[in-house]
């Protein structure tokens, strides 16, 4: 499979993350503008009413700082998903929201609503990192390492009591979800770019001029010296070696008169000088 068919830029690479982030800000603007606080629609662990938060919680944020800190990573990660994992981007985002939210509903602390898109961020970071390592393809491995450099410090926030007021359960749920999805969703078998002739699938080392220089023990054998060329043109020989004598055969033709029978045709003699 041609690797270039998998990595193609399209408007959706920008429109998807832009649309998702825009929805987050519209919801937050509605809350502030009309004094409508929707935090009660967040995840309330192990309660029936809290199940609705599995769907709504990623779109709810408690402060301007909260939504700002989530917007930039979401934009970058969704764009990366759409570009590098085009076939699975939508499934990972949608199902990631549901599964990570459900895990949060199961293990989260009771008595408080869990809101914010940070759970989805952990889904995407986890999926991109683990999937890139699993494929072994250099572009995706490089993407995984880039994600670690940018967001590697987020790993500490999956542990309890690291920072007051954050939902470490949601982060842990996202991390687990991304790892699971990296094993479930299969990506195409990426092939290394062909640079040298011996990387061609039909390469035959026995027909390669260079490989023929090795004997059966793998030792390199120098090719025999080239045979001297025979120059047929004497003028060229004189130019190359003017001191070398050149044998010339000159034919001169003399007409001999007939002695007995004038009707016989004349003969030609060749004299060697």
VMD Tcl script that draws the C-alpha trace (Angstrom):
set ca {
  {0.00 0.00 0.00}
  {1.23 3.43 -0.88}
  {1.86 5.39 2.31}
  {0.99 8.65 0.56}
  {-2.60 7.47 0.22}
  {-2.92 7.46 4.00}
  {-1.61 10.93 4.81}
  {-3.57 13.52 2.87}
  {-4.46 17.00 3.92}
  {-8.10 17.97 3.48}
  {-10.30 20.78 4.86}
  {-11.64 18.38 7.50}
  {-8.21 18.37 9.17}
  {-8.91 21.96 10.21}
  {-12.71 22.04 10.21}
  {-13.21 19.11 12.57}
  {-11.16 20.47 15.49}
  {-12.34 24.01 14.80}
  {-15.98 22.94 14.91}
  {-15.54 20.92 18.10}
  {-13.74 23.72 19.93}
  {-16.32 26.24 18.68}
  {-19.10 24.18 20.21}
  {-17.31 24.22 23.57}
  {-17.06 28.02 23.52}
  {-20.66 28.49 22.40}
  {-21.90 26.38 25.31}
  {-19.71 28.31 27.74}
  {-20.88 31.65 26.27}
  {-24.51 30.60 26.70}
  {-23.88 29.73 30.33}
  {-22.22 33.07 31.06}
  {-24.52 35.21 28.92}
  {-27.80 33.83 30.19}
  {-26.64 32.76 33.63}
  {-27.51 29.15 32.87}
  {-25.19 26.77 34.68}
  {-25.18 23.33 33.20}
  {-22.73 21.64 35.55}
  {-25.55 19.48 36.86}
  {-25.49 17.74 33.50}
  {-22.00 16.45 34.21}
  {-21.14 12.91 35.27}
  {-22.41 12.06 38.73}
  {-20.80 8.71 39.47}
  {-22.98 5.65 40.04}
  {-26.26 7.48 39.80}
  {-28.92 7.05 37.17}
  {-29.17 10.77 36.44}
  {-25.40 10.97 36.21}
  {-25.38 8.77 33.11}
  {-26.41 11.71 30.95}
  {-23.14 13.34 31.84}
  {-21.33 10.70 29.78}
  {-22.54 12.56 26.69}
  {-22.73 16.14 27.97}
  {-19.73 16.47 30.29}
  {-17.06 17.05 27.58}
  {-18.92 20.21 26.50}
  {-19.17 21.72 29.99}
  {-16.49 23.77 31.72}
  {-16.39 25.50 35.05}
  {-14.24 28.53 34.23}
  {-12.57 30.47 31.46}
  {-9.20 29.01 32.41}
  {-10.66 25.52 32.29}
  {-12.03 25.82 28.77}
  {-8.93 27.65 27.52}
  {-6.58 24.95 28.78}
  {-8.64 22.29 26.98}
  {-9.22 24.12 23.69}
  {-5.67 24.20 22.31}
  {-4.83 20.53 23.02}
  {-8.17 19.45 21.56}
  {-7.58 21.39 18.37}
  {-4.08 19.94 17.90}
  {-5.03 16.37 18.78}
  {-8.20 16.14 16.69}
  {-6.34 17.61 13.71}
  {-3.57 15.03 14.18}
  {-6.13 12.24 14.42}
  {-7.86 13.33 11.24}
  {-4.61 13.63 9.30}
  {-2.70 10.57 10.50}
  {-5.60 8.23 11.40}
  {-8.25 9.36 8.95}
  {-10.22 6.12 8.90}
  {-10.60 5.91 12.68}
  {-10.67 9.55 13.78}
  {-14.45 9.83 14.15}
  {-14.81 6.50 15.96}
  {-12.06 7.31 18.42}
  {-13.54 10.71 19.24}
  {-17.17 9.60 19.59}
  {-16.61 6.24 21.24}
  {-13.80 7.74 23.31}
  {-16.23 10.23 24.83}
  {-18.66 7.43 25.69}
  {-16.23 4.86 27.05}
  {-14.06 7.26 29.03}
  {-17.20 8.86 30.43}
  {-18.56 5.48 31.45}
  {-15.31 4.56 33.20}
  {-15.46 7.89 35.03}
  {-19.05 7.13 36.03}
  {-17.88 3.79 37.47}
  {-14.78 4.85 39.40}
  {-15.35 8.56 40.02}
  {-15.78 10.15 43.44}
  {-19.40 10.52 44.41}
  {-21.08 13.72 45.46}
  {-19.56 15.88 42.70}
  {-20.16 16.35 39.01}
  {-17.26 15.61 36.68}
  {-17.15 18.01 33.74}
  {-14.69 19.06 31.02}
  {-13.13 17.73 27.84}
  {-9.91 16.65 29.53}
  {-11.07 13.03 29.47}
  {-11.24 13.17 25.67}
  {-7.81 14.79 25.56}
  {-6.38 11.83 27.45}
  {-8.14 9.46 25.05}
  {-6.47 11.09 22.06}
  {-3.04 11.42 23.66}
  {-3.13 7.79 24.75}
  {-4.34 6.50 21.39}
  {-1.83 8.48 19.31}
  {1.09 7.52 21.52}
  {0.40 3.79 21.83}
  {-0.78 3.34 18.25}
  {2.27 5.03 16.79}
  {4.60 2.80 18.80}
  {2.64 -0.30 17.78}
  {2.81 0.45 14.06}
  {6.57 0.98 14.07}
  {6.20 3.33 11.09}
  {8.67 6.17 11.43}
  {6.17 8.99 10.83}
  {3.74 7.71 13.45}
  {6.53 6.94 15.90}
  {7.76 10.51 15.46}
  {4.22 11.72 16.11}
  {4.08 9.64 19.29}
  {7.33 11.15 20.52}
  {6.08 14.64 19.69}
  {2.93 14.02 21.70}
  {5.02 12.87 24.64}
  {7.16 16.02 24.46}
  {4.08 18.23 24.35}
  {1.78 16.46 26.79}
  {3.94 13.92 28.61}
  {3.54 15.79 31.88}
  {-0.18 15.00 31.82}
  {0.57 11.49 33.07}
  {0.84 12.76 36.64}
  {-2.78 13.88 36.62}
  {-4.12 10.33 36.40}
  {-3.11 9.80 40.04}
  {-5.17 10.88 43.06}
  {-4.43 14.00 45.09}
  {-1.98 15.50 42.60}
  {-4.02 18.68 42.29}
  {-7.14 19.71 44.12}
  {-10.31 20.12 42.10}
  {-9.39 18.02 39.05}
  {-11.08 14.80 37.96}
  {-8.17 12.38 37.93}
  {-10.74 9.62 37.40}
  {-11.73 11.16 34.08}
  {-8.08 11.40 33.06}
  {-7.45 7.78 34.01}
  {-10.59 6.72 32.13}
  {-9.34 8.53 29.04}
  {-5.89 6.96 29.29}
  {-7.36 3.47 29.56}
  {-9.78 4.11 26.69}
  {-7.04 5.31 24.35}
  {-4.94 2.25 25.13}
  {-7.87 -0.08 24.45}
  {-8.70 1.62 21.16}
  {-5.07 1.44 20.03}
  {-5.39 -2.34 20.22}
  {-8.86 -2.57 18.71}
  {-8.50 -0.36 15.65}
  {-6.12 -1.73 13.04}
  {-4.21 0.60 10.78}
  {-2.85 -0.30 7.32}
  {0.51 -2.00 7.04}
  {2.83 0.89 6.35}
  {5.76 0.10 4.08}
  {9.16 1.70 4.15}
  {9.82 4.06 1.27}
  {11.86 2.39 -1.49}
  {15.13 4.27 -1.93}
  {17.62 1.67 -3.15}
  {17.32 -1.01 -5.85}
  {17.77 -3.85 -3.35}
  {14.60 -2.72 -1.55}
  {12.54 -3.65 -4.59}
  {10.47 -6.80 -4.01}
  {11.71 -8.37 -7.27}
  {15.40 -7.66 -6.59}
  {17.64 -10.59 -7.58}
  {21.12 -10.34 -6.00}
  {22.49 -12.88 -8.49}
  {21.83 -10.46 -11.34}
  {23.24 -7.40 -9.64}
  {26.69 -6.39 -11.05}
  {27.99 -5.44 -7.63}
  {26.81 -8.61 -5.89}
  {28.51 -10.71 -8.56}
  {31.87 -9.49 -7.25}
  {31.46 -11.66 -4.12}
  {32.44 -15.32 -4.06}
  {30.59 -18.13 -2.31}
  {32.36 -17.26 0.98}
  {31.28 -13.64 0.86}
  {34.72 -12.32 -0.04}
  {34.97 -9.45 -2.46}
  {36.78 -10.32 -5.68}
  {38.34 -7.56 -7.74}
  {37.26 -7.60 -11.35}
  {39.93 -8.59 -13.93}
  {41.81 -5.74 -15.59}
  {40.24 -4.61 -18.82}
  {41.73 -5.97 -22.02}
  {43.57 -3.46 -24.24}
  {41.56 -2.25 -27.12}
  {42.74 -2.98 -30.66}
  {42.83 0.19 -32.69}
  {42.14 -0.48 -36.32}
  {42.68 3.06 -37.43}
  {46.44 3.55 -37.86}
  {46.12 7.30 -37.64}
  {44.77 6.95 -34.11}
  {47.66 4.59 -33.24}
  {50.15 7.14 -34.40}
  {48.58 9.80 -32.27}
  {48.61 7.61 -29.18}
  {52.16 6.25 -29.75}
  {54.06 8.20 -32.40}
  {57.37 6.30 -31.77}
  {55.89 2.93 -32.52}
  {56.65 1.82 -36.10}
  {53.62 1.22 -38.20}
  {53.74 -1.38 -40.93}
  {52.11 -0.15 -44.08}
  {51.19 -2.27 -47.03}
  {51.11 -0.24 -50.19}
  {49.81 -1.66 -53.42}
  {50.87 -0.14 -56.72}
  {49.47 -1.33 -60.02}
  {51.47 -1.29 -63.27}
  {50.08 -2.14 -66.64}
  {52.13 -4.84 -68.44}
  {51.95 -4.94 -72.24}
  {50.93 -8.17 -73.93}
  {53.70 -10.12 -75.66}
  {51.93 -12.83 -77.60}
  {48.22 -12.37 -77.62}
  {46.90 -8.80 -77.59}
  {43.45 -10.08 -76.98}
  {44.35 -11.20 -73.44}
  {43.31 -8.75 -70.74}
  {46.00 -6.92 -68.83}
  {47.04 -8.27 -65.40}
  {47.63 -6.36 -62.17}
  {50.50 -7.08 -59.76}
  {50.72 -6.07 -56.18}
  {54.14 -5.11 -54.86}
  {54.98 -5.11 -51.19}
  {57.21 -2.26 -50.07}
}
mol new
graphics top color blue
foreach p $ca { graphics top sphere $p radius 0.5 }
foreach p [lrange $ca 0 end-1] q [lrange $ca 1 end] { graphics top cylinder $p $q radius 0.2 }
display resetview
